[in-house]
């Protein structure tokens, strides 16, 4: 598949979750509390796209498909898209944009605090996701800034874990996948620092 075709496929399929959620809302398929379902599912899809973004580089290592790197930025933008929907649903339909109540919620409930942190941390990554900002910041500083993705992923997993009150299986599965993805990067960093592999075999960073 050519790069352009791959981007078109990813662009279209990445909208499928929101279309399914809208369809479920219009046909009363989202349960007794559709607003809660919408809020939860948009946040969960933001986490899923974040993990997909982090999967691109390890998958390229394993397959040698360099074309995968071309969709990483697009996947990252969909992380923000679903996170923005998640945040707007919370601010609008849960808190009705009541600033006092929002601030109280942030202070009283740690998982809300973490959620606000992760969303806020995404903003500089989105703002600097274009080629012009890469050039303006310089490759080294741009890469350093975008390593914030790792912290965002960890915080997002904690947010999801704290949100789920009973069966923790799903958040633990996501946390396990994140641990694997980060562990692969740490292992590669170790190999580089120990000079155990040649530059030709080095894996690229996020």
C-alpha positions as CSV (number, residue, x, y, z in Angstrom):
1,X,0.0,0.0,0.0
2,X,1.3,3.4,-0.9
3,X,1.8,6.2,1.6
4,X,-1.1,8.3,0.4
5,X,-3.5,5.3,0.3
6,X,-2.4,4.3,3.8
7,X,-3.1,7.8,5.1
8,X,-6.5,7.9,3.6
9,X,-7.4,4.5,5.1
10,X,-6.2,5.7,8.6
11,X,-8.0,9.0,8.3
12,X,-11.3,7.4,7.4
13,X,-11.2,4.5,9.9
14,X,-10.1,6.8,12.8
15,X,-13.5,8.5,12.5
16,X,-15.4,5.2,12.8
17,X,-15.6,5.2,16.7
18,X,-17.2,8.6,16.9
19,X,-19.7,7.8,14.1
20,X,-20.6,4.6,16.0
21,X,-21.1,6.5,19.2
22,X,-23.3,9.1,17.5
23,X,-25.3,6.3,15.9
24,X,-25.7,4.7,19.2
25,X,-26.9,7.9,20.8
26,X,-29.4,8.5,18.0
27,X,-30.8,5.0,18.3
28,X,-30.8,4.8,22.1
29,X,-28.1,2.1,22.2
30,X,-25.8,3.8,24.8
31,X,-27.5,2.5,27.9
32,X,-29.3,4.2,30.8
33,X,-26.8,7.0,30.9
34,X,-25.7,7.9,27.4
35,X,-23.8,11.0,28.4
36,X,-21.6,9.0,30.8
37,X,-21.1,6.4,28.0
38,X,-20.1,9.1,25.5
39,X,-17.7,10.7,28.0
40,X,-16.1,7.4,29.0
41,X,-15.8,6.0,25.4
42,X,-14.3,9.2,23.9
43,X,-11.7,9.1,26.7
44,X,-11.0,5.5,26.2
45,X,-10.6,6.0,22.4
46,X,-8.1,8.8,23.2
47,X,-6.1,6.3,25.2
48,X,-6.4,3.6,22.5
49,X,-5.1,6.0,19.8
50,X,-2.3,7.0,22.2
51,X,-1.2,3.4,22.5
52,X,-1.5,2.9,18.8
53,X,0.8,5.9,18.3
54,X,3.4,4.4,20.7
55,X,3.0,1.0,18.9
56,X,4.1,2.5,15.5
57,X,7.9,2.5,16.2
58,X,8.1,-1.0,17.8
59,X,6.0,-2.4,14.9
60,X,8.4,-0.8,12.5
61,X,11.3,-2.4,14.3
62,X,9.7,-5.8,14.0
63,X,8.4,-5.6,10.4
64,X,10.8,-3.1,8.8
65,X,7.8,-1.2,7.3
66,X,9.2,2.3,7.4
67,X,5.9,3.5,5.9
68,X,4.3,3.1,9.3
69,X,6.1,6.2,10.5
70,X,4.2,8.4,8.1
71,X,0.9,7.8,10.0
72,X,2.3,8.4,13.5
73,X,1.6,12.1,13.4
74,X,-1.9,11.5,12.2
75,X,-2.6,9.0,15.0
76,X,-1.3,11.6,17.5
77,X,-3.7,14.2,16.2
78,X,-6.6,11.7,16.7
79,X,-5.4,11.3,20.3
80,X,-6.1,15.0,20.8
81,X,-9.3,14.8,18.8
82,X,-10.9,12.2,21.1
83,X,-9.3,13.7,24.2
84,X,-10.9,17.1,23.2
85,X,-14.3,15.5,22.8
86,X,-13.9,13.7,26.2
87,X,-13.0,17.0,27.9
88,X,-15.8,19.0,26.2
89,X,-18.4,16.4,27.2
90,X,-17.2,16.6,30.8
91,X,-17.1,20.4,30.9
92,X,-20.4,20.9,29.0
93,X,-22.8,18.0,29.9
94,X,-21.4,17.1,33.2
95,X,-20.4,20.4,34.7
96,X,-22.3,22.8,32.4
97,X,-19.1,25.0,32.2
98,X,-19.5,25.9,35.9
99,X,-16.0,27.1,36.6
100,X,-16.4,26.9,40.4
101,X,-17.7,23.3,40.3
102,X,-14.9,22.3,37.8
103,X,-12.2,23.6,40.1
104,X,-13.7,21.9,43.1
105,X,-13.9,18.6,41.1
106,X,-10.2,19.0,40.1
107,X,-9.2,19.5,43.7
108,X,-11.4,16.8,45.3
109,X,-11.0,14.0,42.8
110,X,-7.5,12.9,41.9
111,X,-8.4,11.1,38.7
112,X,-10.0,14.4,37.4
113,X,-6.8,16.2,38.3
114,X,-4.7,13.7,36.3
115,X,-7.2,13.9,33.4
116,X,-6.8,17.7,33.2
117,X,-3.0,17.3,33.4
118,X,-2.9,14.9,30.5
119,X,-5.2,17.0,28.3
120,X,-3.2,20.2,29.0
121,X,0.1,18.3,28.3
122,X,-1.3,17.3,24.9
123,X,-1.7,20.9,23.7
124,X,2.0,21.7,23.2
125,X,2.4,18.5,21.3
126,X,-0.5,19.3,19.0
127,X,0.7,22.9,18.4
128,X,4.2,21.6,17.5
129,X,3.1,18.7,15.4
130,X,3.5,20.4,12.0
131,X,6.7,20.6,10.0
132,X,7.1,24.3,10.4
133,X,7.4,23.9,14.2
134,X,9.8,21.0,13.8
135,X,12.0,23.3,11.8
136,X,11.5,26.2,14.2
137,X,12.3,24.2,17.3
138,X,15.1,22.1,15.8
139,X,15.0,18.4,15.6
140,X,16.7,17.8,19.0
141,X,14.4,20.1,21.0
142,X,11.3,18.9,19.1
143,X,12.1,15.2,20.0
144,X,12.8,16.2,23.6
145,X,9.4,18.0,23.9
146,X,7.5,15.1,22.3
147,X,9.0,12.7,24.8
148,X,6.3,14.1,27.0
149,X,4.1,11.6,25.2
150,X,5.4,8.9,27.5
151,X,4.4,10.8,30.7
152,X,1.0,11.5,29.1
153,X,0.5,7.8,28.4
154,X,1.4,6.8,32.0
155,X,-0.9,9.5,33.4
156,X,-3.7,8.5,31.1
157,X,-3.5,4.8,32.2
158,X,-3.6,5.9,35.8
159,X,-6.6,8.1,35.1
160,X,-8.4,5.2,33.5
161,X,-7.5,2.8,36.3
162,X,-8.8,5.3,39.0
163,X,-12.0,5.9,37.0
164,X,-13.0,2.2,36.9
165,X,-14.5,1.4,40.3
166,X,-15.0,-2.4,40.1
167,X,-13.5,-4.7,37.5
168,X,-10.0,-3.4,36.8
169,X,-9.2,-5.9,34.1
170,X,-9.5,-3.6,31.2
171,X,-7.4,-0.7,32.6
172,X,-4.8,-3.3,33.7
173,X,-4.6,-4.7,30.2
174,X,-4.0,-1.2,28.8
175,X,-1.4,-0.5,31.5
176,X,0.3,-3.8,30.7
177,X,0.5,-2.9,27.0
178,X,1.9,0.5,27.8
179,X,4.5,-1.2,30.1
180,X,5.5,-3.4,27.2
181,X,5.9,-0.5,24.8
182,X,7.9,1.5,27.2
183,X,10.0,-1.5,28.2
184,X,11.0,-2.0,24.6
185,X,12.2,1.5,24.4
186,X,14.1,1.3,27.6
187,X,15.7,-1.9,26.4
188,X,16.8,-0.2,23.2
189,X,18.2,2.7,25.2
190,X,20.1,0.2,27.3
191,X,21.6,-1.4,24.2
192,X,22.7,1.9,22.8
193,X,24.2,3.0,26.1
194,X,26.1,-0.2,26.4
195,X,27.2,0.0,22.8
196,X,26.0,-3.6,22.2
197,X,24.5,-2.9,18.8
198,X,25.8,-1.1,15.7
199,X,24.2,2.2,14.5
200,X,22.9,0.3,11.5
201,X,20.7,-1.9,13.8
202,X,19.6,0.9,16.1
203,X,15.9,1.5,16.5
204,X,14.6,5.0,15.9
205,X,13.0,6.8,18.8
206,X,9.5,8.0,19.0
